[in-house]
Amino acid sequence: MRVSLVSRIAAALVGVLILGGLASCSLFVTPPPPASVAEAATALASTLRQTTGVGEVTVSVGPRDYKDGGSLDNPGAWRISATVTATPSLPDVQAVAAVVENELDRARLIASATATLNLGGDGLPDTTFDFLGGGERVGLTVAQFVDAGIRLRRMTGIHAVHVWFGALQPSVTVTSPRDWLSTIRQLRALDGFGDGLLAAVTLYGQGPEDGGAVDSWMTVDAVSPNDATLAGLTTVITQPGVTSLSYDAFRPADSLDDWRPYLTVETASLSARAAVLSLLTNFDETAAPVAGIPRAAFTVFLMNGGSAPDAHGYLGLALDAAEPADLVPAPQPPPPR
């Protein structure tokens, strides 16, 4: 997930850098975008640069995937992307975010348009707001989007916050997986956590190169994982030779009847793999199954495609156990009023 999110954002920013006005076609790739796209990008850049509280602005224009946009003569085949850096100690983040979204809506009348607002330099964790466009935005306002990011960045012991104005959960980077418990407690104490944009938050533990234990992520909602499950996962992730762990027990509203939580663990050696499999298959001794939540399916694999095959199973059951009959129906939409 971590890689896919970064890749998606990076792909959205591929294009030709617009350092100044867009009047000159020499600034564009060949062929240049249609005039309407160039004009929309120029207007977007100009307005953002004149917005109080904005420091740097970079706008780029590039073709979308051909399968998405069709002929490059079509304005819809192009994407406009903006990166906005707020001035340190920006007093009114919501005002700047509202301008960004309003201007993106204007640009979207012509072509696909996204933006990233970077907030930092004020002594709090660096925070990124991504305006993706589209996605599940029913009932979500820009003010709520910004408020969620501000509340998350005020937590202690975290390094960065990333919030998407779209369908993805916000994320928080913590120092290491050992800090998960403290961060989760802070999350669940936040007013409104468990609803709306904060229905769930994905925590990223920093990898060894960043001073953390392993490269890892975990999606947390108001009830999952419970303390016992978290303790068991912490034991797994702190095993010698574990290089990554991911765990997701947040059930999205559009899930199907066969949904169940999922856990992946990567190890650097056969001995670490064996130790992890022992912990996972005996997991019920640490954390009993939670009523109404299917057992997590897991995969354990060796780093860099080692000699042993991937091991698949269900948390708390022997490796050769059949799939448990514990699935529960998918969430149903509320009845019309």
Rosetta blueprint (number, residue, H / E / L):
1 M L
2 R H
3 V H
4 S H
5 L H
6 V H
7 S H
8 R H
9 I H
10 A H
11 A H
12 A H
13 L L
14 V L
15 G L
16 V E
17 L E
18 I E
19 L L
20 G L
21 G L
22 L L
23 A L
24 S L
25 C H
26 S H
27 L H
28 F L
29 V L
30 T L
31 P L
32 P L
33 P L
34 P L
35 A H
36 S H
37 V H
38 A H
39 E H
40 A H
41 A H
42 T H
43 A H
44 L H
45 A H
46 S H
47 T H
48 L H
49 R H
50 Q L
51 T L
52 T L
53 G L
54 V E
55 G E
56 E E
57 V E
58 T E
59 V E
60 S E
61 V E
62 G E
63 P E
64 R L
65 D L
66 Y H
67 K H
68 D H
69 G H
70 G L
71 S L
72 L L
73 D L
74 N L
75 P H
76 G H
77 A H
78 W E
79 R E
80 I E
81 S E
82 A E
83 T E
84 V E
85 T E
86 A E
87 T L
88 P L
89 S L
90 L L
91 P L
92 D L
93 V H
94 Q H
95 A H
96 V H
97 A H
98 A H
99 V H
100 V H
101 E H
102 N H
103 E H
104 L H
105 D H
106 R H
107 A H
108 R L
109 L L
110 I L
111 A L
112 S E
113 A E
114 T E
115 A E
116 T E
117 L E
118 N E
119 L E
120 G L
121 G L
122 D L
123 G L
124 L L
125 P L
126 D E
127 T E
128 T E
129 F E
130 D E
131 F E
132 L L
133 G L
134 G L
135 G L
136 E L
137 R L
138 V L
139 G L
140 L L
141 T L
142 V H
143 A H
144 Q H
145 F H
146 V H
147 D H
148 A H
149 G H
150 I H
151 R H
152 L H
153 R H
154 R L
155 M L
156 T L
157 G L
158 I E
159 H E
160 A E
161 V E
162 H E
163 V E
164 W E
165 F E
166 G L
167 A L
168 L L
169 Q L
170 P L
171 S E
172 V E
173 T E
174 V E
175 T L
176 S L
177 P H
178 R H
179 D H
180 W H
181 L H
182 S H
183 T H
184 I H
185 R H
186 Q H
187 L H
188 R H
189 A H
190 L L
191 D L
192 G L
193 F L
194 G L
195 D L
196 G H
197 L H
198 L H
199 A L
200 A L
201 V E
202 T E
203 L E
204 Y E
205 G E
206 Q L
207 G L
208 P H
209 E H
210 D H
211 G L
212 G L
213 A L
214 V L
215 D E
216 S E
217 W E
218 M E
219 T E
220 V E
221 D L
222 A L
223 V L
224 S L
225 P L
226 N L
227 D H
228 A H
229 T H
230 L H
231 A H
232 G H
233 L H
234 T H
235 T H
236 V H
237 I H
238 T L
239 Q L
240 P L
241 G L
242 V E
243 T E
244 S E
245 L E
246 S E
247 Y E
248 D E
249 A L
250 F L
251 R L
252 P L
253 A L
254 D L
255 S L
256 L L
257 D L
258 D L
259 W L
260 R L
261 P L
262 Y E
263 L E
264 T E
265 V E
266 E E
267 T E
268 A L
269 S L
270 L H
271 S H
272 A H
273 R H
274 A H
275 A H
276 V H
277 L H
278 S H
279 L H
280 L H
281 T H
282 N L
283 F H
284 D H
285 E H
286 T L
287 A L
288 A L
289 P L
290 V L
291 A L
292 G L
293 I L
294 P L
295 R L
296 A L
297 A E
298 F E
299 T E
300 V E
301 F E
302 L E
303 M L
304 N L
305 G L
306 G L
307 S L
308 A L
309 P L
310 D L
311 A E
312 H E
313 G E
314 Y E
315 L L
316 G L
317 L L
318 A L
319 L L
320 D L
321 A L
322 A L
323 E L
324 P L
325 A L
326 D L
327 L L
328 V L
329 P L
330 A L
331 P L
332 Q L
333 P L
334 P L
335 P L
336 P L
337 R L
